[in-house]
């Protein structure tokens, strides 16, 4: 079988495609890339379908050896990249020959990188997706949904395309700042929180807890109180900001449970999920409210600027 042999899997490397959509009714979560902005650019650089399977690499340390000729692209966090001990740039295509070794060092800014291969990683699909969700033991190369392991073979097809592409600097994310501002849209359950609690929430600086992962980011900071009215469990969207009984917010993310019964102040603006994906535990965030109309305008402007 052709592809890439995993010499070193790094800290935590997962196969992700666009995700497992349409199965919340049977309790199966979406999965998919945490930073979909970087994921989409990696696939675009390799002229792949938007749904093509890539690698999501947490922090770094990944080493692969190729037995095919193809092209790759690495986007996301600021990581040193080497091909056969020669440093190369991220956010651009790189030509790979059989026998080449690709090494991704450890991130100096941001924390998640995405490696795309021309044609995508050819993994079996489970419920229509190759995305790895460890909690549900689905996806990836292993039956139990594990991260990559040393000796794994990533199945890929050879490609003779040698076109060089790169992403202009203005479209590459910046990872500066001590406190990240996360935009959010208030939801209908904001009525569970009085004005003083909403004011506390929006003026607070929260720290991402060590108990955070792709399922959700637990935050540490001022507790938010609410009316404690009984609620039926309901479906949970990506980025929902849930307030459990202890008042410490939880942002529900790619591998979230499909239903929940705690009140939700609102949801993180879709573009800022990618920003969260690049923040490790210990980083600080604050929230800024925007309305739906503002969010739609920002999304339209972003789409037009990239086209």
One Martini backbone bead per residue (centre of mass of N, CA, C, O) as a GRO file, in nm:
protein
  307
    1UNK     BB    1   0.098   0.035   0.020
    2UNK     BB    2   0.050   0.372  -0.024
    3UNK     BB    3   0.242   0.651   0.136
    4UNK     BB    4   0.273   0.712   0.493
    5UNK     BB    5   0.500   0.676   0.744
    6UNK     BB    6   0.504   0.656   1.093
    7UNK     BB    7   0.768   0.752   1.292
    8UNK     BB    8   0.620   1.002   1.447
    9UNK     BB    9   0.313   1.105   1.602
   10UNK     BB   10   0.339   1.271   1.833
   11UNK     BB   11   0.127   1.387   2.065
   12UNK     BB   12  -0.155   1.446   1.869
   13UNK     BB   13  -0.278   1.268   1.591
   14UNK     BB   14  -0.539   1.332   1.347
   15UNK     BB   15  -0.795   1.230   1.152
   16UNK     BB   16  -0.955   1.476   0.929
   17UNK     BB   17  -1.254   1.592   0.816
   18UNK     BB   18  -1.558   1.755   0.776
   19UNK     BB   19  -1.738   1.531   0.900
   20UNK     BB   20  -2.033   1.403   1.092
   21UNK     BB   21  -2.333   1.442   0.935
   22UNK     BB   22  -2.668   1.362   1.053
   23UNK     BB   23  -2.633   1.199   1.370
   24UNK     BB   24  -2.764   1.321   1.634
   25UNK     BB   25  -3.022   1.129   1.661
   26UNK     BB   26  -2.789   0.888   1.750
   27UNK     BB   27  -2.538   1.036   1.914
   28UNK     BB   28  -2.351   1.155   1.683
   29UNK     BB   29  -2.094   1.336   1.631
   30UNK     BB   30  -1.902   1.536   1.419
   31UNK     BB   31  -1.632   1.654   1.441
   32UNK     BB   32  -1.354   1.743   1.293
   33UNK     BB   33  -1.214   2.033   1.254
   34UNK     BB   34  -1.119   2.279   1.464
   35UNK     BB   35  -0.953   2.434   1.233
   36UNK     BB   36  -1.111   2.513   0.942
   37UNK     BB   37  -0.932   2.723   0.812
   38UNK     BB   38  -0.667   2.559   0.789
   39UNK     BB   39  -0.789   2.310   0.659
   40UNK     BB   40  -0.896   2.446   0.396
   41UNK     BB   41  -0.619   2.553   0.298
   42UNK     BB   42  -0.473   2.287   0.271
   43UNK     BB   43  -0.664   2.173   0.053
   44UNK     BB   44  -0.640   2.403  -0.151
   45UNK     BB   45  -0.331   2.375  -0.204
   46UNK     BB   46  -0.399   2.061  -0.313
   47UNK     BB   47  -0.667   2.054  -0.477
   48UNK     BB   48  -0.900   1.974  -0.292
   49UNK     BB   49  -1.147   1.877  -0.138
   50UNK     BB   50  -1.305   1.996   0.143
   51UNK     BB   51  -1.338   1.678   0.257
   52UNK     BB   52  -1.060   1.602   0.288
   53UNK     BB   53  -0.824   1.418   0.441
   54UNK     BB   54  -0.635   1.500   0.731
   55UNK     BB   55  -0.404   1.635   0.958
   56UNK     BB   56  -0.413   1.676   1.313
   57UNK     BB   57  -0.169   1.868   1.501
   58UNK     BB   58  -0.055   1.863   1.824
   59UNK     BB   59   0.207   2.094   1.845
   60UNK     BB   60   0.386   1.819   1.753
   61UNK     BB   61   0.640   1.571   1.630
   62UNK     BB   62   0.601   1.489   1.343
   63UNK     BB   63   0.692   1.188   1.143
   64UNK     BB   64   0.743   1.124   0.793
   65UNK     BB   65   0.739   0.867   0.529
   66UNK     BB   66   0.773   0.837   0.190
   67UNK     BB   67   0.644   0.623  -0.107
   68UNK     BB   68   0.576   0.890  -0.274
   69UNK     BB   69   0.462   1.111  -0.520
   70UNK     BB   70   0.382   1.452  -0.417
   71UNK     BB   71   0.171   1.675  -0.228
   72UNK     BB   72   0.195   1.929   0.028
   73UNK     BB   73   0.036   2.091   0.323
   74UNK     BB   74   0.103   2.341   0.587
   75UNK     BB   75  -0.095   2.457   0.853
   76UNK     BB   76  -0.138   2.700   1.108
   77UNK     BB   77   0.076   2.677   1.314
   78UNK     BB   78   0.391   2.768   1.430
   79UNK     BB   79   0.614   2.559   1.251
   80UNK     BB   80   0.868   2.359   1.197
   81UNK     BB   81   0.983   2.260   0.864
   82UNK     BB   82   1.096   1.945   0.722
   83UNK     BB   83   1.285   1.821   0.431
   84UNK     BB   84   1.547   1.655   0.471
   85UNK     BB   85   1.661   1.896   0.671
   86UNK     BB   86   1.491   2.111   0.513
   87UNK     BB   87   1.366   2.411   0.525
   88UNK     BB   88   1.018   2.507   0.515
   89UNK     BB   89   0.715   2.633   0.426
   90UNK     BB   90   0.425   2.733   0.514
   91UNK     BB   91   0.142   2.788   0.336
   92UNK     BB   92   0.247   2.565   0.120
   93UNK     BB   93   0.360   2.389  -0.129
   94UNK     BB   94   0.509   2.051  -0.148
   95UNK     BB   95   0.740   1.847  -0.282
   96UNK     BB   96   0.726   1.483  -0.304
   97UNK     BB   97   0.930   1.200  -0.257
   98UNK     BB   98   1.043   0.907  -0.248
   99UNK     BB   99   1.196   0.897   0.085
  100UNK     BB  100   1.087   1.126   0.225
  101UNK     BB  101   1.114   1.348   0.509
  102UNK     BB  102   0.873   1.467   0.747
  103UNK     BB  103   0.904   1.750   0.976
  104UNK     BB  104   0.738   1.851   1.284
  105UNK     BB  105   0.759   2.067   1.505
  106UNK     BB  106   0.720   2.293   1.762
  107UNK     BB  107   0.517   2.524   1.868
  108UNK     BB  108   0.535   2.892   1.900
  109UNK     BB  109   0.240   2.933   1.772
  110UNK     BB  110   0.000   2.798   1.859
  111UNK     BB  111  -0.122   2.421   1.825
  112UNK     BB  112  -0.245   2.366   1.526
  113UNK     BB  113  -0.200   2.145   1.255
  114UNK     BB  114  -0.214   2.097   0.887
  115UNK     BB  115  -0.204   1.801   0.676
  116UNK     BB  116  -0.194   1.783   0.330
  117UNK     BB  117  -0.283   1.570   0.052
  118UNK     BB  118  -0.299   1.486  -0.252
  119UNK     BB  119  -0.633   1.353  -0.246
  120UNK     BB  120  -0.594   1.254   0.026
  121UNK     BB  121  -0.676   1.049   0.280
  122UNK     BB  122  -0.744   0.689   0.251
  123UNK     BB  123  -1.011   0.626   0.436
  124UNK     BB  124  -1.236   0.487   0.605
  125UNK     BB  125  -1.587   0.509   0.633
  126UNK     BB  126  -1.788   0.640   0.907
  127UNK     BB  127  -2.063   0.779   0.859
  128UNK     BB  128  -1.915   0.940   0.608
  129UNK     BB  129  -1.633   0.935   0.784
  130UNK     BB  130  -1.280   0.980   0.903
  131UNK     BB  131  -1.317   1.102   1.165
  132UNK     BB  132  -1.172   1.146   1.481
  133UNK     BB  133  -1.338   1.004   1.781
  134UNK     BB  134  -1.238   0.896   2.074
  135UNK     BB  135  -1.496   0.886   2.254
  136UNK     BB  136  -1.650   0.705   2.011
  137UNK     BB  137  -1.459   0.519   1.847
  138UNK     BB  138  -1.400   0.687   1.569
  139UNK     BB  139  -1.210   0.652   1.312
  140UNK     BB  140  -0.951   0.638   1.123
  141UNK     BB  141  -0.728   0.352   1.148
  142UNK     BB  142  -0.884   0.261   1.406
  143UNK     BB  143  -1.143   0.102   1.566
  144UNK     BB  144  -1.103   0.300   1.843
  145UNK     BB  145  -1.013   0.598   1.764
  146UNK     BB  146  -0.717   0.658   1.742
  147UNK     BB  147  -0.436   0.783   1.730
  148UNK     BB  148  -0.153   0.797   1.606
  149UNK     BB  149   0.103   0.554   1.527
  150UNK     BB  150   0.370   0.389   1.518
  151UNK     BB  151   0.372   0.249   1.180
  152UNK     BB  152   0.175   0.380   1.033
  153UNK     BB  153  -0.033   0.396   0.735
  154UNK     BB  154  -0.095   0.647   0.501
  155UNK     BB  155  -0.324   0.646   0.260
  156UNK     BB  156  -0.203   0.732  -0.073
  157UNK     BB  157  -0.184   0.903  -0.370
  158UNK     BB  158  -0.029   0.972  -0.637
  159UNK     BB  159   0.136   1.279  -0.769
  160UNK     BB  160   0.240   1.493  -1.057
  161UNK     BB  161   0.195   1.755  -0.938
  162UNK     BB  162   0.391   2.094  -0.946
  163UNK     BB  163   0.231   2.319  -0.819
  164UNK     BB  164   0.276   2.635  -0.679
  165UNK     BB  165   0.150   2.736  -0.358
  166UNK     BB  166   0.020   3.025  -0.168
  167UNK     BB  167  -0.042   3.218   0.118
  168UNK     BB  168  -0.114   3.511   0.196
  169UNK     BB  169  -0.041   3.692   0.471
  170UNK     BB  170  -0.338   3.815   0.525
  171UNK     BB  171  -0.450   3.494   0.561
  172UNK     BB  172  -0.277   3.461   0.809
  173UNK     BB  173  -0.270   3.390   1.120
  174UNK     BB  174  -0.259   3.546   1.438
  175UNK     BB  175  -0.093   3.480   1.779
  176UNK     BB  176  -0.135   3.724   1.941
  177UNK     BB  177  -0.167   3.788   2.268
  178UNK     BB  178  -0.287   3.744   2.596
  179UNK     BB  179  -0.591   3.818   2.505
  180UNK     BB  180  -0.863   3.667   2.368
  181UNK     BB  181  -1.109   3.754   2.140
  182UNK     BB  182  -1.452   3.636   2.161
  183UNK     BB  183  -1.706   3.594   1.957
  184UNK     BB  184  -2.069   3.633   2.015
  185UNK     BB  185  -2.404   3.492   2.029
  186UNK     BB  186  -2.690   3.535   2.157
  187UNK     BB  187  -2.945   3.357   2.316
  188UNK     BB  188  -3.261   3.263   2.431
  189UNK     BB  189  -3.130   3.191   2.733
  190UNK     BB  190  -3.057   3.478   2.854
  191UNK     BB  191  -3.309   3.494   3.053
  192UNK     BB  192  -3.155   3.328   3.287
  193UNK     BB  193  -2.997   3.607   3.294
  194UNK     BB  194  -2.906   3.870   3.444
  195UNK     BB  195  -2.754   4.169   3.395
  196UNK     BB  196  -2.519   4.122   3.600
  197UNK     BB  197  -2.423   3.850   3.472
  198UNK     BB  198  -2.365   3.953   3.188
  199UNK     BB  199  -2.160   4.165   3.276
  200UNK     BB  200  -1.961   3.969   3.403
  201UNK     BB  201  -1.904   3.799   3.153
  202UNK     BB  202  -1.802   4.052   2.960
  203UNK     BB  203  -1.566   4.150   3.182
  204UNK     BB  204  -1.426   3.893   3.188
  205UNK     BB  205  -1.144   3.679   3.252
  206UNK     BB  206  -1.055   3.372   3.109
  207UNK     BB  207  -0.938   3.040   3.172
  208UNK     BB  208  -0.807   2.769   3.032
  209UNK     BB  209  -0.839   2.463   3.119
  210UNK     BB  210  -0.695   2.150   3.164
  211UNK     BB  211  -1.006   2.052   3.112
  212UNK     BB  212  -0.936   2.037   2.784
  213UNK     BB  213  -1.084   1.981   2.452
  214UNK     BB  214  -1.262   1.885   2.173
  215UNK     BB  215  -1.527   1.888   2.337
  216UNK     BB  216  -1.417   2.113   2.558
  217UNK     BB  217  -1.399   2.436   2.722
  218UNK     BB  218  -1.291   2.504   3.027
  219UNK     BB  219  -1.353   2.764   3.257
  220UNK     BB  220  -1.178   3.021   3.456
  221UNK     BB  221  -1.375   3.225   3.683
  222UNK     BB  222  -1.635   3.394   3.704
  223UNK     BB  223  -1.930   3.320   3.824
  224UNK     BB  224  -2.248   3.217   3.683
  225UNK     BB  225  -2.571   3.301   3.742
  226UNK     BB  226  -2.900   3.143   3.764
  227UNK     BB  227  -3.240   3.040   3.785
  228UNK     BB  228  -3.283   2.717   3.769
  229UNK     BB  229  -3.457   2.623   3.560
  230UNK     BB  230  -3.613   2.386   3.416
  231UNK     BB  231  -3.476   2.161   3.161
  232UNK     BB  232  -3.464   2.037   2.863
  233UNK     BB  233  -3.308   1.853   2.664
  234UNK     BB  234  -3.086   1.955   2.393
  235UNK     BB  235  -2.946   2.056   2.129
  236UNK     BB  236  -2.598   2.112   2.027
  237UNK     BB  237  -2.395   2.351   1.923
  238UNK     BB  238  -2.136   2.489   1.792
  239UNK     BB  239  -2.010   2.692   2.062
  240UNK     BB  240  -2.158   2.653   2.305
  241UNK     BB  241  -2.240   2.834   2.613
  242UNK     BB  242  -2.221   2.673   2.911
  243UNK     BB  243  -2.394   2.666   3.240
  244UNK     BB  244  -2.332   2.522   3.510
  245UNK     BB  245  -2.372   2.489   3.849
  246UNK     BB  246  -2.078   2.638   3.908
  247UNK     BB  247  -2.057   2.882   3.672
  248UNK     BB  248  -1.853   2.753   3.468
  249UNK     BB  249  -1.775   2.780   3.162
  250UNK     BB  250  -1.863   2.600   2.850
  251UNK     BB  251  -1.718   2.511   2.543
  252UNK     BB  252  -1.864   2.358   2.274
  253UNK     BB  253  -1.735   2.123   2.042
  254UNK     BB  254  -1.667   1.892   1.807
  255UNK     BB  255  -1.692   1.644   2.048
  256UNK     BB  256  -1.961   1.682   2.150
  257UNK     BB  257  -2.239   1.646   2.280
  258UNK     BB  258  -2.575   1.638   2.154
  259UNK     BB  259  -2.686   1.690   2.450
  260UNK     BB  260  -2.846   1.932   2.688
  261UNK     BB  261  -2.953   2.106   3.020
  262UNK     BB  262  -2.802   2.364   3.014
  263UNK     BB  263  -2.758   2.679   3.002
  264UNK     BB  264  -2.720   2.925   2.729
  265UNK     BB  265  -2.594   3.224   2.637
  266UNK     BB  266  -2.449   3.109   2.366
  267UNK     BB  267  -2.237   3.153   2.069
  268UNK     BB  268  -1.974   3.110   1.892
  269UNK     BB  269  -1.835   3.241   1.642
  270UNK     BB  270  -1.735   3.057   1.383
  271UNK     BB  271  -1.452   3.195   1.328
  272UNK     BB  272  -1.356   3.158   1.648
  273UNK     BB  273  -1.297   2.858   1.664
  274UNK     BB  274  -1.014   2.873   1.536
  275UNK     BB  275  -0.894   3.040   1.765
  276UNK     BB  276  -0.939   2.832   1.991
  277UNK     BB  277  -0.769   2.597   1.861
  278UNK     BB  278  -0.491   2.786   1.929
  279UNK     BB  279  -0.557   2.732   2.240
  280UNK     BB  280  -0.423   2.667   2.536
  281UNK     BB  281  -0.396   2.585   2.831
  282UNK     BB  282  -0.387   2.909   3.014
  283UNK     BB  283  -0.531   3.079   2.839
  284UNK     BB  284  -0.686   3.392   2.761
  285UNK     BB  285  -1.030   3.517   2.770
  286UNK     BB  286  -1.282   3.713   2.595
  287UNK     BB  287  -1.605   3.850   2.545
  288UNK     BB  288  -1.803   3.939   2.245
  289UNK     BB  289  -2.085   4.088   2.133
  290UNK     BB  290  -2.289   3.982   1.858
  291UNK     BB  291  -2.495   3.989   1.599
  292UNK     BB  292  -2.629   3.829   1.337
  293UNK     BB  293  -2.584   4.052   1.128
  294UNK     BB  294  -2.283   4.089   1.179
  295UNK     BB  295  -2.199   3.799   1.119
  296UNK     BB  296  -2.296   3.796   0.821
  297UNK     BB  297  -2.117   4.024   0.720
  298UNK     BB  298  -1.843   3.901   0.789
  299UNK     BB  299  -1.876   3.645   0.616
  300UNK     BB  300  -1.912   3.785   0.343
  301UNK     BB  301  -1.647   3.948   0.343
  302UNK     BB  302  -1.456   3.705   0.366
  303UNK     BB  303  -1.540   3.557   0.108
  304UNK     BB  304  -1.473   3.794  -0.090
  305UNK     BB  305  -1.163   3.828  -0.016
  306UNK     BB  306  -1.075   3.533  -0.115
  307UNK     BB  307  -1.191   3.527  -0.416
   0.00000   0.00000   0.00000
